Amino acid sequence: MKRRRQRGSVAIMAAFTLPVAVGLCGLALELALAFQRQAQLQQVADGVALGAAQQLDGTAGGIAAAFSKAQQTASSRQVRGVGNVALNTGALSFAGDAAGPWLDYASAAAAPAGLRYVRADMAALGADYTSLPAIFGNLLGVRDATTVGARAVAGPNGLRVLPFAICAPSSTPAATRDNGSSALEQVQYGFRFGVGYNLLALNPAAGADSGEYFLVDPVSAPGAPAAAASTDDSQVAPFMCIGKLAYASLAGRLHLRRNSAFGLWRQLNSRFGVYGGSDACDRYAAPADTNVREFRGSQASWMSSNPPQASAASSTPAAGKPLMTIADNAAPLPAVPPAQYGTLWAYGPARQSSNGNFAFSKWGVLYPSSPGFSMTATVWSSSSPPYQGLITQPSAGTPSRKDRRLLYVPLLSCPIAAGSAVDGTVLAVARFLLTAQASASEVPGEFAGILSAKELAALATDVELVQ
């Protein structure tokens, strides 16, 4: 009789505890599903933010491209229980800084300049994605749905601009040089397209007899306090190797160091697959260019002069005159030995004031010489200029990447205050082709134009998650 009563009590206890046990098991399952949903949404947010940030270029078109890329990325992802993700514009916001302030899609499209960061917020997708009903939790009195969410912020991890700056020869963005014989040539900030410049031997100061150049603090952004010793050669060297700054904007005043000697030329030569010296570049972080041919001497085979030096000869220092090259003296230029012009048109031709290109036949007017330039066996081609058409590949086993020899150099508003540690304002960023290996006395760069705002923004498309 007693045993029968015990069996009855166990049944009663089981009847009371079974719903609780089922509820606890179900609650654990619901929590697991919630964690899974949150993880899936976070993956979507991360992918959307990274993909969108890569498209930003400071234009309304870049904002539209960012949303389009975000939609593509989201639609390729599935959320368990919902399916493929359908993104709306409310999920994205944009800012010029990772800390905000944030603009919605419409506001960003109306004022896109300087917007480099994207925030993806999955809460904007709605309850279908972010809310999970408490089915089993009801057995324990938990009636509220579980809400999950995910957010990600992505933006540039730097700017592919060289930590090396020079003074702009002129503060005028665009001007016309009259060479005579109807040869009206476009000049940008004092530079002539197709002419090789020694970037260590330029100075717009009247009567200058030596170049003015600076190392750029690669880690302290304009407006931020300068980090200690951040412009020492050993600190700048790895950034010179890869050609990059650790911040995404040049707005404001750059922290600079004026140099009396240039010690980082070996880092520039990593672009030719040449490594060595103190603070040597890593060949994988700083690969060679896919074309390591030096365009001077017989390697500049489209030039009859076989110029021994890639950059044009410096102008003669004179009272009231800036230090430039002989090619920048007032027109008409006197005839000089052709080799004094250095290597011409390795990257591209001189530019007409109407934005067209000059023909090779105009060299006699653009660059008067005695004897005159003559055609060689290798005729220059506008469809395939030497940097694209005359190629020497790096040695076997040497990593390489296209366009590594293109240097993006900040042009400063000068004069700059006296002293070693100084600040300076950037007028523009110029593109130069490193025509031959650099040395302690020469960084030969052929001028290839000033970057537009869109082109400069494109140098900051190496992005990462910052939140």
C-alpha positions in Angstrom: 0.0 0.0 0.0 2.9 2.4 0.9 4.8 1.5 -2.3 1.6 2.3 -4.3 1.3 5.7 -2.7 5.0 6.4 -3.5 4.5 5.6 -7.1 1.6 8.0 -7.2 3.7 10.8 -5.7 6.4 10.3 -8.3 3.9 10.6 -11.0 2.5 13.8 -9.5 6.0 15.3 -9.2 6.8 14.3 -12.8 3.6 16.0 -14.0 4.7 19.2 -12.3 8.4 19.1 -13.3 8.1 17.9 -16.9 6.8 21.3 -18.3 9.6 23.1 -16.4 12.2 20.7 -17.8 10.8 21.0 -21.3 10.7 24.8 -20.9 14.3 24.9 -19.8 15.5 22.8 -22.7 13.4 24.9 -25.1 14.8 28.1 -23.6 18.3 26.8 -24.1 17.5 26.1 -27.7 16.0 29.5 -28.2 19.1 31.1 -26.7 21.3 29.1 -29.0 19.1 30.2 -32.0 19.5 33.8 -30.8 23.2 33.5 -30.6 23.3 32.0 -34.1 21.0 34.7 -35.5 23.2 37.4 -33.9 26.4 35.8 -35.4 24.8 35.6 -38.8 23.7 39.2 -38.7 27.2 40.3 -37.6 28.7 38.5 -40.6 26.3 40.3 -42.8 27.1 43.7 -41.2 30.8 43.1 -41.4 30.7 42.2 -45.1 28.3 45.0 -46.0 30.4 47.6 -44.3 33.7 46.4 -45.8 32.2 46.2 -49.3 30.5 49.5 -49.2 33.6 51.4 -47.8 35.7 50.2 -50.7 33.4 52.1 -53.1 33.6 55.5 -51.5 35.4 58.1 -53.6 34.0 61.4 -52.3 31.3 61.6 -55.0 27.5 60.9 -55.1 28.3 58.1 -57.5 30.5 56.6 -54.9 27.7 56.6 -52.4 25.4 54.9 -54.9 28.1 52.4 -55.7 28.5 51.7 -51.9 24.8 50.9 -51.5 24.8 48.7 -54.6 27.8 46.8 -53.4 26.2 46.5 -50.0 23.1 45.1 -51.5 25.1 42.5 -53.5 27.0 41.5 -50.4 23.9 41.2 -48.3 21.9 39.2 -50.9 24.6 36.6 -51.1 24.2 35.9 -47.3 21.5 33.8 -45.7 19.9 34.1 -42.3 18.5 30.9 -40.9 14.7 31.1 -40.8 14.5 34.2 -43.0 16.5 33.5 -46.2 18.7 35.9 -48.2 19.1 39.3 -46.8 17.3 42.2 -48.5 19.1 45.4 -47.6 17.5 48.9 -47.5 19.2 52.3 -47.5 18.3 52.7 -43.9 20.9 50.1 -42.9 23.8 52.3 -44.1 25.1 55.6 -42.8 28.2 57.5 -43.8 30.8 59.7 -42.1 34.2 61.4 -42.5 35.5 59.9 -39.3 34.9 56.6 -37.5 33.4 58.5 -34.6 30.8 60.3 -36.7 28.8 62.4 -37.1 26.8 60.0 -39.3 24.7 60.9 -42.3 21.9 58.8 -43.8 22.0 57.7 -47.4 20.1 60.8 -48.8 22.2 63.3 -46.9 25.4 61.5 -47.8 24.5 61.5 -51.5 23.8 65.3 -51.3 27.2 66.0 -49.6 29.6 63.1 -50.3 32.9 64.9 -50.1 35.2 63.5 -47.4 32.9 60.6 -46.5 35.2 57.6 -46.0 33.5 55.5 -43.4 30.4 53.3 -43.6 28.2 52.0 -40.7 26.0 49.0 -41.3 23.2 48.6 -38.7 21.1 45.4 -39.1 18.4 46.9 -36.8 17.1 48.6 -39.9 16.2 45.3 -41.5 13.2 45.0 -39.2 11.7 42.4 -36.8 11.8 39.6 -39.3 15.6 39.6 -39.0 16.1 40.8 -35.4 13.3 39.3 -33.4 12.9 35.7 -32.4 9.6 34.7 -30.6 9.8 33.1 -27.1 7.9 29.8 -27.9 9.4 27.6 -25.2 10.0 30.5 -22.9 6.3 30.9 -22.5 6.3 27.7 -20.4 8.5 29.6 -17.9 6.6 32.8 -18.1 9.0 34.5 -20.5 6.7 36.1 -23.0 8.9 38.8 -24.6 10.5 38.0 -27.9 14.3 37.9 -28.0 15.8 40.8 -30.0 19.2 40.6 -31.5 21.2 43.0 -33.6 24.6 43.7 -35.2 26.5 46.8 -36.3 29.8 47.3 -38.1 31.9 50.3 -39.1 34.5 50.1 -41.8 36.8 52.6 -43.3 40.3 53.1 -44.7 43.4 51.9 -42.9 45.6 54.5 -44.6 46.3 56.4 -47.7 48.6 55.2 -50.5 50.6 58.5 -50.5 54.4 58.7 -50.1 55.7 60.0 -46.7 57.8 62.5 -48.7 56.7 65.9 -49.7 58.0 68.7 -51.9 57.2 72.4 -52.4 54.8 73.1 -55.3 56.8 75.1 -57.8 53.6 77.2 -58.4 50.4 77.7 -56.4 48.5 77.9 -59.7 46.6 74.6 -60.3 46.7 74.9 -64.1 48.4 77.3 -66.5 49.4 77.5 -70.2 53.0 77.6 -71.4 53.5 79.1 -74.8 56.4 77.3 -76.5 55.8 79.1 -79.8 54.8 77.5 -83.1 51.3 77.1 -81.7 52.6 74.7 -79.1 50.4 75.7 -76.1 51.2 73.4 -73.2 49.3 72.6 -70.1 51.3 73.0 -66.8 50.0 72.0 -63.4 51.3 73.6 -60.3 54.4 74.5 -62.3 55.1 71.0 -63.6 55.3 69.9 -67.3 53.8 66.5 -68.2 56.4 64.1 -69.5 59.4 65.9 -68.0 61.6 64.1 -65.5 62.3 66.0 -62.2 64.9 65.3 -59.5 62.5 65.6 -56.5 65.4 66.4 -54.3 66.5 69.4 -56.4 63.4 71.6 -56.6 62.8 74.8 -54.7 60.4 77.6 -55.6 62.2 80.2 -53.4 63.8 83.0 -55.3 67.5 82.5 -55.6 67.5 79.0 -54.2 70.6 76.9 -54.9 69.5 73.7 -53.2 66.3 71.6 -53.1 63.6 71.8 -50.4 62.0 68.5 -49.4 60.5 66.9 -46.3 59.7 63.6 -44.7 56.0 63.3 -43.7 55.0 62.0 -40.3 53.4 58.7 -41.4 51.4 58.0 -38.2 50.3 61.3 -36.8 47.3 62.7 -38.8 47.0 66.4 -39.5 45.5 68.0 -36.4 46.6 65.3 -34.1 49.7 65.7 -31.8 52.9 64.5 -33.5 54.1 61.2 -32.1 57.6 61.2 -30.6 60.4 60.5 -33.2 57.8 59.7 -35.8 59.7 61.4 -38.6 63.0 59.7 -37.8 64.3 57.7 -40.8 63.9 54.4 -38.9 60.2 55.2 -38.3 59.5 56.5 -41.8 61.4 53.7 -43.6 58.6 51.0 -43.6 56.1 53.5 -44.8 58.5 54.7 -47.6 58.8 51.0 -48.6 55.1 50.5 -49.1 54.3 54.1 -50.1 51.5 54.6 -47.6 50.4 56.8 -44.7 48.6 55.4 -41.7 45.8 58.0 -42.0 43.2 58.6 -44.7 43.1 62.4 -45.1 45.6 65.1 -45.8 43.2 67.9 -44.7 44.9 70.2 -42.3 48.6 70.7 -41.6 50.9 67.8 -42.1 53.7 67.2 -39.6 57.0 67.3 -41.5 60.8 67.0 -41.0 63.1 69.1 -43.1 66.1 67.1 -44.2 69.6 68.1 -45.1 70.3 64.6 -46.6 68.0 62.0 -48.0 68.7 58.6 -46.5 65.6 56.6 -47.6 66.4 56.1 -51.3 67.0 52.4 -50.8 63.4 52.0 -49.6 62.2 53.6 -52.9 64.3 51.2 -54.9 62.3 48.2 -53.5 60.1 49.1 -56.5 62.9 47.7 -58.7 63.2 44.6 -56.7 66.4 45.9 -55.0 66.5 45.3 -51.2 69.2 46.0 -48.6 70.8 48.6 -46.4 69.6 49.7 -43.0 65.9 49.4 -42.3 65.6 47.3 -45.5 62.1 46.7 -47.0 60.4 43.3 -46.8 60.0 42.0 -50.3 56.5 40.7 -49.6 55.2 43.9 -48.0 57.0 46.0 -50.6 57.1 44.0 -53.8 58.8 45.1 -57.0 56.9 46.7 -59.9 55.9 44.4 -62.7 58.2 46.5 -64.9 61.7 47.1 -63.4 63.3 48.5 -66.5 65.3 51.7 -65.7 64.5 54.4 -68.3 67.9 56.0 -68.8 70.9 55.4 -71.0 70.4 52.8 -73.7 67.3 51.6 -71.8 65.5 54.8 -72.9 65.7 53.4 -76.4 63.1 55.7 -77.9 65.5 58.7 -77.3 68.5 59.3 -79.6 70.3 61.0 -76.8 70.5 57.9 -74.5 70.3 60.2 -71.5 72.7 59.2 -68.8 70.5 60.8 -66.1 66.8 60.2 -65.9 65.9 63.7 -64.6 66.4 66.9 -66.5 69.4 69.0 -65.5 68.8 71.6 -62.9 68.4 75.2 -63.9 71.4 77.5 -63.0 70.8 79.2 -59.6 70.2 82.9 -60.2 69.0 85.8 -58.1 65.2 86.0 -58.1 64.8 82.6 -59.9 63.5 79.4 -58.4 65.4 76.1 -58.7 63.7 73.9 -61.3 65.0 72.2 -64.4 66.3 73.6 -67.7 63.0 72.5 -69.2 61.1 74.9 -67.0 62.9 78.1 -68.0 61.0 80.7 -69.8 60.2 80.0 -73.5 61.6 80.0 -76.0 64.3 77.7 -74.5 67.8 77.9 -75.8 69.1 74.8 -77.6 71.1 72.5 -75.3 72.6 69.1 -75.7 69.6 66.7 -75.8 70.9 64.6 -72.9 70.3 67.6 -70.6 66.6 67.0 -70.8 67.0 63.6 -69.2 64.4 60.9 -70.0 61.2 62.3 -71.6 57.8 60.7 -72.0 58.5 57.3 -70.3 55.0 57.4 -68.8 53.2 59.7 -71.1 53.4 62.7 -73.5 53.3 66.4 -72.9 49.8 67.7 -72.5 48.2 70.4 -74.7 46.4 73.2 -73.0 43.2 71.8 -74.7 43.9 68.5 -72.8 45.0 66.7 -75.9 48.4 65.0 -76.2 51.4 66.4 -78.2 52.8 64.3 -80.9 56.4 63.0 -80.8 57.1 65.3 -83.8 56.8 68.4 -81.6 59.9 67.6 -79.5 61.9 70.1 -81.5 59.5 72.9 -80.3 58.9 71.6 -76.8 62.6 70.7 -76.1 65.0 72.7 -78.3 68.3 70.9 -78.6 71.5 70.8 -80.6 71.8 68.4 -82.2 68.1 67.9 -82.5 66.3 64.8 -81.3 65.9 62.1 -83.9 63.7 59.0 -84.2 65.4 55.8 -83.1 64.7 52.2 -84.0 62.2 52.1 -81.1 59.6 54.7 -82.0 57.5 56.2 -79.1 53.9 55.1 -79.2 51.0 57.0 -77.6 49.0 53.7 -77.4 51.8 52.0 -75.5 54.3 54.4 -73.9 57.6 52.9 -72.6 56.4 52.1 -69.1 53.6 50.0 -70.6 55.4 48.7 -73.7 59.1 48.3 -72.8 59.1 45.8 -70.0 61.7 44.1 -68.0 60.2 41.7 -65.5 61.7 41.3 -62.0 63.9 38.3 -61.3 62.3 35.0 -60.7 60.9 34.5 -57.3 60.6 38.3 -56.6 57.0 39.3 -55.7 55.7 42.1 -57.9 52.7 44.3 -58.2 51.5 46.6 -61.1 52.2 50.4 -60.8 54.4 50.2 -57.7 56.7 52.8 -59.4 54.0 55.4 -59.4 54.8 57.8 -56.5 52.0 59.9 -55.0 53.7 62.9 -53.6 52.1 65.8 -51.5 52.8 69.2 -53.0 53.1 71.8 -50.2 52.3 75.5 -50.0 55.7 77.1 -49.5 57.6 78.8 -48.0 57.6 76.6 -44.9 58.8 78.0 -41.5 62.4 77.5 -40.7 63.5 74.6 -38.5 63.6 70.9 -38.6 60.2 69.9 -37.1 57.6 71.9 -39.0 54.0 71.8 -40.3 52.8 72.4 -43.8 49.6 72.6 -45.9 49.1 70.3 -48.9 47.9 72.0 -52.1 47.5 68.8 -54.1 49.0 65.4 -54.6 51.1 64.8 -57.7 51.7 61.5 -59.6 55.3 60.8 -60.6 56.8 57.8 -62.3 60.0 56.7 -60.7 61.9 56.5 -64.0 65.1 54.9 -62.6 66.6 53.9 -59.3 66.9 56.6 -56.7 70.1 57.6 -54.9 71.0 59.9 -52.1 71.2 62.8 -54.5 68.5 62.0 -57.0 64.9 60.8 -56.9 64.0 60.9 -60.7 60.3 61.3 -61.2 58.4 62.0 -64.4 55.4 64.2 -63.8 52.2 62.4 -64.7 49.5 64.8 -63.4 47.7 66.1 -60.4 45.3 63.7 -58.8 41.6 64.6 -58.8 39.6 64.4 -55.6 38.1 61.1 -56.9 41.6 59.7 -57.7 42.9 60.7 -54.3 39.9 59.1 -52.6 40.7 55.9 -54.5 44.1 55.8 -52.7 42.2 55.1 -49.5 40.3 52.0 -50.6 42.3 49.6 -48.5 39.7 49.3 -45.8 39.3 47.5 -42.5 36.7 47.0 -39.8 37.2 49.7 -37.1 34.2 48.8 -34.9 
